[in-house]
Amino acid sequence: MPKAEPTCQKTKQGLLSHKRQWAKHLLQWYAGHGRDLPWRRQRDPYAIWLSEVLLQQTRVEQGTPYFLRFLASFPRVQDLAAADIQEVLSLWQGLGYYRRAHHLHQAARQIVSDGGVFPQLPSEWQKLPGVGAYTAAAISSIAFDYAVPVVDGNVIRVLSRAFGATEPYDTAAGLHWVQRVAQEVMDTKHAGDYNQAIMDMGATMCTPKNPDCPACFWQKNCFAYQNEKVQALPWRSKKTQILPQTIDYLVLYWEQEFLLFKRPDDGIWAGLFEFMVQPWKGPWDSAAWDRLYGEQWPSNTLEIRTFGVKHALSHRSLTLNLNCIQLHRKLHLNDGVWVPFSELDRYPLPQPLLQFLKQTDFNHGRTQQSHAYRQSRQRP
């Protein structure tokens, strides 16, 4: 990789001298290489808002089918507001970060209660549940051409490499640098197209690994390329801490019906259904079962099989221990609901639990090999 003296990174004056050139070439690249995405075919604030919420922490390839299904089920914000939250969660199933679905539904109801008129200013969008600075900037610029830059992982990566970030992006100084540069180099006359262009550049060209530097329009001016720091930028001051967590479940079933419980409306898998959380910690314990339920369902009459499933979230590494118990008659517990296997689609479950049910033969005791289901992790 060639070396050259950086021309625009050291001073604000040098940066501003490249502002017009950067925006011009970026928009030219976008005109020929921008992604054809369904929510870009019109400037409908509802579709744009829906897409931005669905794509938080989600790859476009994964999120697009969800967007199309949501729009087909709820073509207007009034339809989304009128829907039951369980219907929303069922459509969301598999995307992860279920708090987004709750916020989406709450925000739709708030918009409808305010007359069904969408906000335009970023500050007004941020008053809605689940709408942060990035989402507000994206919707306001794309739908209404407000000259406010978006700052997400893709933008941090692109600007850090293109103009030479001087601080880690996870510090106050580093974030201030990114926000200042993002504002200074954006094309304020074509804010929506500019923001979509820089997001596409980060997603398709200036990627975290193996960026397509040979094809990049900014290669000759790029600080990272000219100084052999493409893989070093952006940089952060600390690593993301992945916390281990174990959940022990009792999978209670009877004649292809399963006992499910609704999770709380906060924490992981908010508002979804799950199996019965084991009343004791650790492995299967016959004595513990008999103390609780042995009078009517003694453990020596049960067929018990144990499985383990690994599941990776962005900040947690989950171990799910599933003690499958075939009952000879239904066990009724407060807040539990017996659901036939054929009706599971009506009860949104976390993806690893749903996959486990689909991969396990509860008639003959066979299960396919467990996998570690993973939500995509996006880093700048």
N, C-alpha and C positions, 0 to 999 in steps of 0.2 A: 504494500500500500504506500503511495507516495507521501512525502512530507512536504509541507510548505508552511510559511509563516501565516498564522491566522490573520485575516484582514478586517474582521468586523466584530470580534468578541470582546475586546479589551475595554472599550469605552462606549458610552451611550451614543456619542456622535457617530462612531463607526457602525453601531447597530442601526441607527436611524438611516444612515446612508444606504443600507441594504433593504430597508422596509419595503419600498415600492417594488424593487426587483423581486424580493421574496414572494410577496402577495401575487404579483403578476404571473410568475412562473408556476406558483402553486395552483392558481385558478386555471391556467392553461392545461396543466397536467390533469386536473380534476375533470375538465371538459372532455378529455379523451379517455380517462381511466377510472372515473368515479363509478361506484357500484350502483347498479340498477336495483333499488330497493322499493318495495311496494308503498311505503309511507312517503317516499320522495316524489311520487307522481302527481301530487297535489299538495297545496299548503294548508291542509286541514289541521287545525290545532288539536283536535281530538285524536286523530290518527298519529300525529307527531308525539303528543304526550303519551299515548298508549305505547308506542314503540320505544320511547326513551325509558319508561318504567320497566317494560319487559326485558330490555337489553342491559339493564344494570347487572353487572357481574355475570353476563351471559353472552356467549358468542353469537354473532349475527346468524350463522348457519343454524344454530339451535333455536334461536328466538323467533326467526321468521315464521315457521309453521304455527307457533303459538299466537303471533300477531294476527295471522290470517284467521285462525279459529276464533279469537276474541272478537275480531271485527265482524265476523259472520254471526256470532251469537249476540253481540251487543253493538249493532251498527251505529248507535247514537249514545251519547253520554247518559241520556235519560234511561236507556235500556240497561246500561251497566248499573246505574243507581238503583233501579227497581229490582235488580236481581238479588237472590239470596246469596249470602256470603259463601255457603257451601257449593253453590253452582260456580262461583268465581274460583274457589279453591280447586274444584274438580278440573276446570280448564287449565289451571296453573300447575297442576300436578306434574312433577318431574323437573321443574325449573329451579327449585330450591329458593332459599331466601324468602320464605312465605310471608314475612312481614310486608313485603312489597305488595302482595295481593290485597292484604287488609288495608293498606294505605291507599291503594288504587280505588278500592270500593268506597272508602270513607271520603276520598277527595271527589269522586263522582257525585256522591250525595250532597257534598257541600256546594259544588258547582250548580247542581240542579236547584238547591235551596236558594241560591243567589240569583235565580232567574235563568239558568242555563247558558249564561254568557261566560266565555272563557277569558281569563286575564290576558293582558298583553305585556305589562311590565314584569321584568324578572322578580322584582320585590313583591308583586302581587302573587305570582306563581309560588313563591316560597312560603306563602301563608297556608298552602294546601298540604295535607298530610303526605309525607314521603317525598316531597319536592325540595331538593337541596339546591345549592348554588349552580352546580353543573347542569342539572336537569332544567332549571329555570332559564339559564342562559341559552341552552340548546333550543328549547321551545320558542322563547321570545325572538331569537335570531332567525331560526328557520321558518317559523310561521309568520312573523311580523317584521323581520329584518332589523330588529333592534341591534345596535352596534355594541354588543357585549360578547367578549370571547369566552369560549368554553375551555375548561381546564379539567382534563381527566388523565388517566394513565397514558393514553396514546399521545395527547398533546404534550404532557410533561416529557415524554421520551423524545418526541420530534424536536421540540424547542431546545432541550438540553443538549442534544447532539448537534443540531444545526448551528446554534449560537454559543455553545460552550458554557454549560451551567457551572457556577463557581461554588455552589453549596449543595449539600444533600437535599433532595426534594422533600424529605420527611421532617425537615426543620422549618422553623418560622422564616428564617432568612432565605432558605431555598425556595419555599413556596412563594415568598414575596418576589423573588427574582423571576420565577415562572409567570406569575400574574402580571408583573410589569412588562416583561417581554411579550407576552401574549397580547396585551393591549396595544403595545407599540407597533407590532408588525402586522396586525390584522387589517384587512381591507374593510373599512367602515361603511363603504357604499354598497358592498355586496356581502353583508355580514352572514347571512344564512348559508350562501354557497361557500364562503370562506371557511366557516366552522365545519361544514360537512367535508370540505376538501382536506383539512388538516386531520380530521378524524379518520378519513379514508387512507390518508398517507401513512398514519401510524398503524392502521389495521392491515394494510396490504403491502406496503413498501418498507417503511422504517419500523419493522417488526422487532420484538424483543430479541429473538435469535435469528441469525442468518438474514439480516436485512439486505434488500436488493440494491446495494450501493452503486454497482455499475450502471444501473438504469436510472438512477436518481438525478433529477434536474438540478439539484443543489450540491452535487458532489464537489465541484470545484471551490465552492464557498463554505462547505460544511466543516465546522470546527472539529468534530469527532473524526471524520474521515481523513482530513488533512493532518491530524495529529495522532492517528492510530489509537483512538479512544472510543471507537464505536461500541465495543463490548463493555467498556468501563462506564459509559454514560447511558442513562442517568444513574446516579449512585445514591445510596441511602445510608444513614448512619447506623441503622440496626436492622437485624433480620426479624421477619414476622415470626412470632412465637406460636407454635402449633401445640395446643393443649390436648392431652389424651383424655378421653371420657368413655366410661363403660356404662351401658344400659342393659339391665337384665330383664327379659320379658318372659311372661307365661303366655304361650300361644294356645289358648283354649279353644277346642273345636269339637263339633258334634255333627255328624252326618253332613259334611261340607258346609257347615255354618261356623262362623268365627265370632268370638266375643271381642268387640272393639270399644275403645274409650276415646273421647274427644280430648285433645291436648289443650292446655291453657292458651289464651290468646297472646301470650308473650313467650320469648325464648325461641329456641330452635323449633322448626316445624309448627309454628304458631297456628292453632285452630284446626290442625289436621287430626285424623284418627290414628290410633296405634293399638297395639296389643296391650294386655294388662301388664303394667309395670310390676315386677316381682316385689312382693311385700318385704322380702329380705334381700340382703346383698350377697353376692357370690354365687356359687354353683347351685344346682338343684339340691334341695334339702328335703327329704321325705318327712323328717320329723317336724320341720317348720310347716310344711303343707298340712300335715295331720293336725297340728295344733289349731290351724285356722279353719280347715275344711274337712278334716278327717271323719267327722261324725256322719256326714252324708256321702262324702267322696273319698274314702280311704285310699291312700297312695298305692297300696298293694293291689288295687283293682284298676289302676290306670296304666295306659300305654304311654311311655315317656321317651321322647327322643330329643337330643340336644344338638343345636347347630350354632355356628359362629359366623358372623358377617362383619366385614370391615367396611367402613364408609368414611371418606375424606371430605371434610368441609374446608372452607378457606382458612379457618383458624382453629379447627378441632379435628382430631383423629378419633373417630368413634369405633368402639368395639361393641357389637350388638350380640348378646348371648340370648338365644331363643330356645327356651324349653317348651317343646311342643307336647301338649297333653290331650289325648283323646278321651273325652268324657263319655260315660254311658248314659247320661242325660244332662240337660242344660243346667249350668250354674248361673243363677241370677244374682247380679250385684248392682248396687246403686250406680247410675250413670253409664252402665254397660249396655251395649246394643248388639244383639245377635244378627249377623249379616250373612246371607247366603253368598257363596263364592260368585255366583252369577250376577250379583248386584254390587260387587265391590266398586264398580265405577261410580256409584252414587256417593261413595264415602271416600273423600280424598285421603290417601295415605302417603307417608314419606316414601320416596322412591325406593330405598333399599328394602323396606318392608313389603311394598307391593311386588317388587321383583322376586323376593323370597317366596311369597305366596304363589306366584306364577311358575316358579322353578321347582317347587316341591310337590311331590306326589303324596298326598295325605292318606291315600287308600292303601298304598303298598310300602310306605316307609322309605321311598327313594327321594333323593334330591340331587339336582345337578350341582356342579362345583360352584361354590360361592365366589363372588367377585367383589372387588373393592369399588363400589360405585363412587364416582368422583364428579363434583362440580368443578367446572373450569376455573382456573386461577389466572387472573390477568394481572401482570405486573407492568409498570411503566417501561 
